Amino acid sequence: MGGQHHKVHNSTTSTYSSLARSFLSSFGSAALRKKPIDLAPSSSASSNGLERRLGVFELILIGLGASIGAGIFVVTGTVARDAGPGVTISFILAGAACILNALCYAELSTRFPAIVGGAYLYTYSAFNELTAFFVFFQFNVDYHIGAASIARSIAGYCASLLQLFPFFQRNCPSWIGHGKELFGGVVSLNLLAPVLLAVLTAVLCYGVKESSALNSFMTAFKVTVVLFVILIGAFEVDVSNWTPFAPNGFKAIVTGATVVFFACVGFDAVANSAEESRKPQRDLPIGILGSALVCITLYICVCLVITGMVPYQILGTDAPLAEAFTAKGLKFVSVLISIGAVAGLTTTLLVGLYVQSRLYLGLGRDGLLPSLFAKVHPSRHTPVNSQVWIGIVSAVLAGIFNVTHLSHILSVGTLTGYSVVSACVITLRWKEKGDIHASKMRISSWCEGVTCLVVVALSGFAAGACYRFGGPLILSLIFVLTAVASAAALYFRQVYAKTPGFSCPGVPFVPIISIFFNIFLFAQLHEEAWYRFVILSLISVGIYAFYGQYNATSAITDHYHPISTDDA
């Protein structure tokens, strides 16, 4: 009897072991799948439901709509309190890093001109299915929390505006716009934020032409406000306020650059408009680089004005630019700045919701999300299901929780996505050396290159951690030299193909510098952001393992051989 029980137990154990091996084998095979992409421009967008309605001007305004928020009126002054007039250099450094990332996005946008997906799509082709889903998941959380946080900020602005009228000042409860905290602050009710999200979701569902027109109007308005502020402020500049230029040294300037970098990003929204661009091969790089350059130029001009108008020591933290004009007796400009801030937040929210729906659409088409998200309205030509879902999730977060407290864990998805996109530029440029034909050698060469990229990223994080926690300079130098050695290996041991359309200059060095700086910034984020990265990574792997790998519709290609121009 005991022997029979022992046999049954062994049989059960063997079955479980066999199932586990089968699951892991299936998971490993699925995770390494790649998506073959037709690199030529496609006119099939109409058959997929989306219309090509966006010209180069609309694309630039989409980039500016995402990039220039209320931060241009706030971040410039708050960073100037520590960096002094040297905040201008902070923005120049951050701007240079943004341009490096924009160059990588610009190249890839011309290689995938007719398909939604952005960073997710590029990763799917350059690396594999699991990494692509991981990038989407990190981006997605940033977008959801960011949308809810911005909606609450706009609601707060609107509530403050209403309270300028005596009737609303007496009869406007806190739960309308500012939020009413319950249960010790765990819940914070806000009525206006979900209403705002519902309105913008309705506009986005109605059509890309209408939502683009709204974004264009409001973005043009806020840029006009910024230009007006720069022009009026230029006549109030006292050059003596620019001395000393760097009162707290160069380290404060570098620290400022790590903060203001996030105020300049948003150009990646243009890449997600690929399927709705009229002439993607020509217009996408112009939209990406044009919006990035305009954004950085405006930020630098605002920095020069604000630090020249008043001594940096007296700048406030809540509304420094408005306070600077009030100190000069120009209160009407302060009112204009507040209106511009609302317009800036609204366009940032609008574009964020738009981009997120296109990401959901891409994953729905690929089977990594339910097919419900792949449906496009037959007459409105918008992904209504995806858009409504995003609006509901963001509205629930904004209406019930004070998600502004989670702002310190944002930007993880942005930095992760930007780093992977830069790596995609390198891997998609690789091609076989003439004297190598064996598949085994091909795999070895590809793995060697990816290992070098991982070393660059780890070196960037280690150098950033040393900088943040005051580690010895020699240790930081060792990490930098390690990254340089990896860059040299990538340059000398890989062969890079030419690309059609726009080509990122200085490959592999420009993408490598971009990766290093992005991960360096990652190390400057709050420790809770690091925990978020790890936890979401595990969750994304779990979702993919139990849903994505079984439902993905992509064809299986050679796991390790990247798509090169020659292959195309």
Number of C-alpha atoms within 10 A of each C-alpha: 6 7 8 9 10 11 12 12 12 12 12 12 12 12 12 12 12 12 12 12 12 12 14 13 12 14 18 14 13 22 22 18 23 26 21 16 15 13 15 14 15 13 12 13 17 12 8 15 18 23 20 20 15 22 16 21 14 20 29 26 27 32 28 35 32 29 29 31 25 25 20 24 26 18 22 28 31 23 26 28 22 20 27 28 28 28 30 25 20 28 28 19 19 24 25 17 21 25 24 23 29 30 23 28 28 28 22 28 30 25 24 25 28 26 24 26 27 27 27 25 26 26 30 24 22 27 26 23 27 25 20 24 25 24 24 26 20 23 23 19 18 19 23 21 21 24 30 27 24 23 31 30 21 24 25 21 17 18 21 16 14 15 14 10 10 10 10 14 14 9 9 16 13 15 16 18 25 25 24 18 17 12 7 7 11 11 16 20 24 28 20 24 31 24 16 19 28 17 12 23 22 16 17 26 24 18 21 21 18 13 20 22 14 17 25 20 14 21 26 16 16 26 21 13 20 23 15 15 23 20 14 15 22 17 11 16 17 14 13 13 17 19 15 11 17 19 16 14 13 14 12 20 26 18 19 28 24 22 18 24 21 19 22 27 29 25 31 28 26 32 30 27 25 28 28 23 26 18 18 27 23 16 25 30 28 19 29 30 24 22 30 27 19 17 24 24 15 16 26 19 18 25 28 21 25 30 31 23 23 23 19 25 11 12 21 17 16 13 20 23 32 25 22 27 23 15 12 12 11 15 15 11 21 20 14 16 23 19 18 24 23 22 26 29 24 27 27 28 25 25 27 21 25 27 25 22 28 26 22 28 28 22 24 20 20 20 21 23 21 17 15 16 24 23 18 19 15 11 10 17 19 24 26 24 19 24 24 19 15 22 25 15 15 24 26 16 24 33 26 21 23 22 20 16 9 13 14 13 20 22 22 21 23 21 22 21 24 26 25 24 28 31 25 23 25 25 25 23 21 23 22 19 13 7 6 11 10 8 12 10 12 18 16 12 21 19 14 16 22 17 14 21 26 16 20 27 25 19 24 27 22 21 26 25 20 21 19 15 10 10 14 10 11 10 14 20 13 14 21 18 14 18 25 18 15 20 22 15 14 24 15 8 13 21 13 20 15 12 17 13 15 19 18 21 13 9 17 21 16 20 28 27 21 26 29 24 26 28 25 25 25 24 23 20 20 13 13 13 21 15 12 16 17 12 11 15 17 13 14 20 18 12 16 23 19 12 15 25 21 14 15 20 14 17 10 15 16 12 15 20 21 25 23 18 17 12 7 10
